[in-house]
Structures are given as structure tokens and as C-alpha cells.
């Protein structure tokens, strides 16, 4: 197993490695240096050991023939044939990545009576749509959908698989990745392709304090999930692809999950789809100001959103939260009030066309991202703004 190993013959128990380890992963116990599970393989100890008593033990790795894996596969998220917009966003990114390696984009659609919906995807320039159309696949069930997904990958051998970070996508993608003993990077915010077909998967890590670049250099396919509203959607273009109707063994369509009843969910307004958002943060303290902001959102035909503290306080539900642990939004206009601008929040809204930030702290990080920065008391500012807007509406 790969990891750091101590050569006890060379080690003089100087303790330097234990003192310098930023994770407290090294300790001297019973006259020996031991490495515990806190080790993050930063290799600082390996570089600084005065006696070179620490070395890295690596697993034997079979070199992957990357030429056997080609094209990019996009999983089509849909409900009864109605395609989720995250799919169109993934196709747009896949087309961009495919140009770098001069390969094709293909889609996988699973369900029942979905051929017509699958055909509409050809308008976006994909080379093919692999359609598994069967009555037993009408409803999403993780076990038989995993079987179908695996069958498609075994047939196509794509180098990259992109899945929307939806409820079903987050359930399905790791199951399929496990079948191929490959890695999966969840909630990517940036995807870049290298000419050798390695996918650079970038996502926030350590609570959003760093942007991690993750590569899966010796396994295929490379799986990544992406949230809705993170990527730009594909544009319609001339058709170049075709529909492939696929079949699979009946025994793989059987599911251990029984469906007792299906009821349509009551459609609620989704802040991810709003063109105008009024976002409220921790800096808005009193209920009167919050009510004024809600009135402003109504006047501007927008939706109320918030940062995490207002969800934790119980003022708003989590479906109103923007950020890494909430929703990703890309409105035409977002106005933030009393929000400092921590990366956990800004990662979910930095794609907005116009950002107006109002904060009493002139050094608030949100001002670095905002197109318009206003240093003002939120209560006074929103009152004047409502008066201005209502005055113009009366005219």
C-alpha cells in the first residue's frame, strides 16, 4: 500500500519530523517514529529529514493505454422525457472540452418512451445519443440504472463522463464510478482538458478556502459532477449526430427497489431560475429591514435569497441559500445586502451578469467581485431605493 515509511536503521529520533508536521501525524512512541491516519502525504517530513530516513513507498501501477478511451459522454437528466437544463449546460462544456482533444460528444439517455426527447438533443451538435428505452426504466432506480450506465460505458469506452449534480445524478455517478474502480470529483466549478485527455477537475476544498485541481491520470473513465447554473448552456447548431437505440439483458433491468406510488412534486420557485435576486446576509440584523428587502424583491419581480447564517437561524429555508452548501445561481441581477463575501457564498453567485453589493464595511470582500459597490447602512439604503422605484412606477 502506498504511503510514507520510516527506515529505523537511519532514524536517529531527532523529532524534527514530528515538530514540523502540520497535521500532527507523526509521533515518537516507544522509541519509534509512527505515522498515524492524519497524514495527508504533504511530504514535508520526507524533504526535511536530516538523515533521509523517510521514504515514499508506492504501489505497483499498471500503465493505462489512454488511446483505448475516447470521446466525452454526458448523462441526460430528465423527468418523463422533459430534459433538465443542466444537461444542456454539460453538453456545452463537453463540446468545448472535446475540441481540445479532437474527439466527439455523446449522450446517454435512460427511460421509457424517450426517443423523441432524445432526438431533440441532436440540435446541440452531439455526435450520438445512446438511448435505452424500456418500460422497466420509466422511473429512476439506482440499481438498474447503474447496470444500464455500465453497459453503455463498456460499449463506448469514453474518456470522460459528465453527470449533473442533481439528486439522482449524485446517487448514480458514484455507483457507476465504483464499477470501474475510477475516481469521481463532485461539484466541479471549472473543467479543463489537457491534450493527453487528462481532465483537470477544479472545485472548492477545505470549506472553500482553496480551489483544488484534481486529476485522474491513470484510470478511465474520468467522472465529474457539475451543479446546475455553473456552466454556460450549449447553443443550437446544425445536426451532425444520430440516435442509437440500445438494448440490454432483461435480468439487468430487474430492480430490487419497488415503486409503490408516484406523485408529482408541487412546483416551487427556484432561485436558480430567477433573473433578479435580493440576497440577505448576516449583516442585516432587524426584522423591519428584512421586510423592506422582501418588499424590494416583490417590486423588482425578483426572489429572496440568503447566505447560510439566515438558514441556520431559521429565517429562511435551505432552498433559498446561495453557496457551496446551497444553490448555484446565475441571474441577470443580484443585489447583496449585509453579505461579507466569503468564498463559500461567492462560489455560488459569481456568474451573475450584474452584481450590486451593499455593505457598511468598506473592506468587505464582496466588493472585489461586485460591479457596483455601495458603502451604506442597509436599512437606509433600501428605504431610499424603494421610494425611488415606487416613484418611477407611479410616473
N, C-alpha and C positions, 0 to 999 in steps of 0.2 A: 504493500500500500504506500502511496506517495506521502511524503512528509519530511520533517527535519529529524535528523538523527545525531546523537551525541557520541563521539568517539571517546570513550572513557580513558583510553591509553594516553590521549593527547590532552584531555581536560585537566586543568590544574585547580579547578574550583575557585577561580578568581571572583566569580559572582557578577562580572560585568554584564553578561547576557541578561541576567535576572533584573539588574538595575535599569538597563536600557529598554527592556521590553515594554512597549506602550500598552499592552493588553494583559500584563501580569500573568503571562502564560508560562513563564519559566521559574522554577523554584529549586533550591538545593535541599533535598530531603535524604536523610540517612547517608550523607556523603556522596550523593549523586545529583546531577542536574536532570530534572524531569520536565517534560513539556506536556502541559495539560490541554484540554479541549478548547481553551480560549485562544489558542494560536490561530492567527489569521494569515500565516505564511507571508508576512511582510518582508522576511529575510534580513531584517536589521541585525539580528544576532549573528547570522552567517557572515555578514560583511565585516562586523566589528570584532569578532573573536580573535584575540591576540595570538592564540595557538592554533587557529584554524581547525578547532576540534568539532565544529558543527558543519554538517554537510547535508545536502538535499538528496533524498532517495526517491527516485522516480519509478513509476510503473512502466512496464513494457507496453508501448503503444503501437498498434498496427497502423501503418500509414494508410490514410484514406485516399482512394482514387476519386478525386473530385469530378473528373470528367464523366463519371457514370451518373452524376446527378445534375439534371438540367431543368431550367425553367422555374417560374415562380407560381405557386398555387395559392389562390385566395379562396377561403371558405365563405360561402354565401349564407349569411344570416337572413332568415325570413320567417314570417308567420303566415301560414296558409297561402304562400306564394307572394305575399307582399314583402318586397326586399327591404331590409333595414338599410338606411343611408350610410351606415358605417362600411358596408360592403363596397359602395361606390368610392368612398374615400380610400379604402385599401387597394382597390383597382388602380386608382390614380397614382398612389405611391408605388405599386408594383410595376406599372408601366415605366415609371421613372427609373426604378432600380434595374429593370430588365434591359434598358438601353445601355447601361454601363457594361454589361456582360454579353450583350448582343443575343439575348435569349427571349423566350416568349412568356406571356402571362396566360395562365389557365385558371378556371374557376371550378369549384366543386359545389354542387347543389344537391341536397338530400331532402326528400319529402314525397308527397303524393299529389299527382295532378299539377305538376310544376313546370312542364315543358314550355308553356307559353311564357311564363315568368322568366325562365332560364334564357329563352330566346332574346328577351329584351336586353340582356347583359352584353350581347354581341354589338350593341350600339356604342359600347365604350372601348372598342378596339382590342378585346381579349381574343386570343387565338382559338380557344375552345372552352366549352362549358361541359364538364363531365356530370351527367345527370343520372342520379339513382332515384328512379320514380317507382314507388311501390306503396300499396295501401298500408303495409305494416310500418312504413316510415312517416306516416302522416304527422304524428306527434313526436317531438323531441324526447328521446330516451337515451341516456348516456351510453348504455351498453351496446345496443345495436348500431347506434350512430358511430361509435368508436370502431366497430367492425367494418362499417362501410368506408369510413375515413381511411382506415389502414389499408383496405383493399385498393382504394384509389391511389394512395401513395406508392404501394408496391407496384402498381401498374405504370405510373408516370415517373416515379423517382425524381421529384422536384428538389431543387437545392434549397429553396426557401418556402415555408408555409406561413401565411399571414391569416390571423383569426381576429375577429372583433372581440374586444374585451367586454362582452355582454354577459348576462347571467349564464346563458347556455354555452357561449364561447369559452368562458373561464372554467366551465365544468368539462368541456370536451377536449380542449387543446392539451392539457397536461396528461390526460389519459392516452391520447394518441402519441404524444412525445415519448411517454414511458414505453410504449410498444416498440419504439425504435431505439430505445436507450440513448436518447439525444437530449440536448438541453432546450429549455424554453425560457425566454425573457418576457416577463409580463409588464403590461402598461408602458410600452415604449413611447417616448415622445419624439425621438428622432431615429430614422433608419438611413444608413448609408451603405453603399455596395462597393466592395473592392473588386478589382479586375480579376482576381483569382476566385471569385464567387463567395468570399467570406463576407457575411453580413455584419456590419457594425451596428449593434443594438444599444441605443443610448436611452437611459432612464434615470430618474432621480433615485438616490440611495441615501441611507443614513438619515432618514427623516427629511429628505430634500436638501440636505446640506452640501451634497456633491452630485454631479452628473456622472454616472458610471458608464463607461464604454465596455460592452460585453461582446466577446467573440466566441464562436463555437467552431474552432478551426479544424477539428479532426473528427467531427460527427456530422451526419446528414440524415434527414433534412434539418434545417435551422428554423426553429419555431419562434414566432413572436406574436404577442397580442397587442393590440392598439385600441385605445379608447375612441369613442365617437367624438367628433369635432376636433381631433388632433391634427389630422391630415386634410389636405385640400381634395375635394372630390374630383373624379375623372370627368372630362368633358366628352360629349358625344362626338363620334367621328365615323368615318367610313367603315363598313363591316369588312373584317378580314377573316373571321373565325367561323366555327360551326358547332353544332350541338352533337355531343356523343352520348347516346343512350347506353348506360352501363347496367350490368346485371351482377348479381352475387348469389352465392349458395343460400338456399332457403333457411338452412339451420343457423346461418349468421344473422338472419333477420329476426329471429326469435329473441324476445326480451324477457328478462326476469322482473321487469318493472311493469306493474299493471296500472292502467289508467281507469279510474272509477268514474270520473266526471270532469268535463272541461267547461269552464265558464269564462267568457270574455272579461278581461280586466277593464274596470272603469277607466277610461282615458283621462289622465290628468295633464295639466300644463307642465311641460318640461322646460326647465330653464335653459337647457342646451339648445332648444329650438327658438328661443326668444331673440328678437332683433334689438331690444333695448332692455338693459338690466340695471337696477339700482341695488348695489351691493353694500350691505351694512356690516361694520366690524365692531371690534371690542371698544373702540373709541367713542361709540355712541352709547351714552350711559342711561339716558332717561326715556321713559315710555312716550312722552309727548313728542320728542324728536323722531322716534321710530314711527309714530303715527303720521307725522308730517312726511317722512320719506315714503311711506306706503301710499300716501295721497299723491306725492310726486310721481310715483311709478304708475298710478292709475291715470293721471293727467297725460303722461307721455306714452300711454298704451304699452307699458313695459311690465316686467316681472320683478318681484323682490328676490334677491339672492343674499347670501351672507357668508361670513367666514366661520371657521369651526367653533370659536367661543360661543356664538349665539345659538348654535345647535346644542352644545353641551349645557348651556343654561336653560334649555327647554323652550326658548323663544320661537325657534323655527325648527321644522323637521329636516332630516338629513338630505331630503331631495332638493332642498334649497341651498345646500352647501357647495361652494366652489373650492376646488383644490385637489391635492393628491388623494385625500380620503373622501372627496365629494365628486362633483361633476366637472367635466371639462366643457367650457363654453367658448363660442366664437361669435359674439353678437356684433351688430353694426356699431353699437354704442354701449359702453358700460361706464357707469359713474360709481366710484367707490367713496364711501363716507366712513371716516374713522378706521380705516384699514391701513396698517403699517406697511404691508407688502412683503411679508415673509415668503420665501420661495415655495413653501407648501401651498400658499394661496395663489401666487402669481403663475405657477406652472399650469394652473387650470384656466387662466383667462388671458394670457399674454398674446393670444392670436386675435384678439378683438380688433376691429377696424379703427375704432376711436376710443381712447381711454381718458377719462376725466377723473382726477383724484382730488378729493377734498380732505385735508387733514390739518390739525392745529400745529403739528410738529413739522417744521420746515426741513428737517433731516430725514423724514420718513422714506424708506427705500422705495415705496410705491411711486414716488416722484421720478425716479430714474426710468421707469417704464412708461409713465403717463405722457400722453400727447399734450394735455393741459393740466397743469399743477396749480392748485388753489390752496394757499395757506389761510385758513379761516376757521372760525367756530362753526361746526356743522349745523347747529340749530339756527343760528343767524343766517347762514348762507342759504339753507333750504327754504326758510321762510321767504327770503327775498326772491328766490328763484320761482317759487310757487306764485308769488304775486306777479312777477314778470310774465310767466307763462299764461296765467289766467287772464291778465290784462290784454295780452295779444289775442287770446282766443275770443274775448268779448268784442274786440275790434273786428 
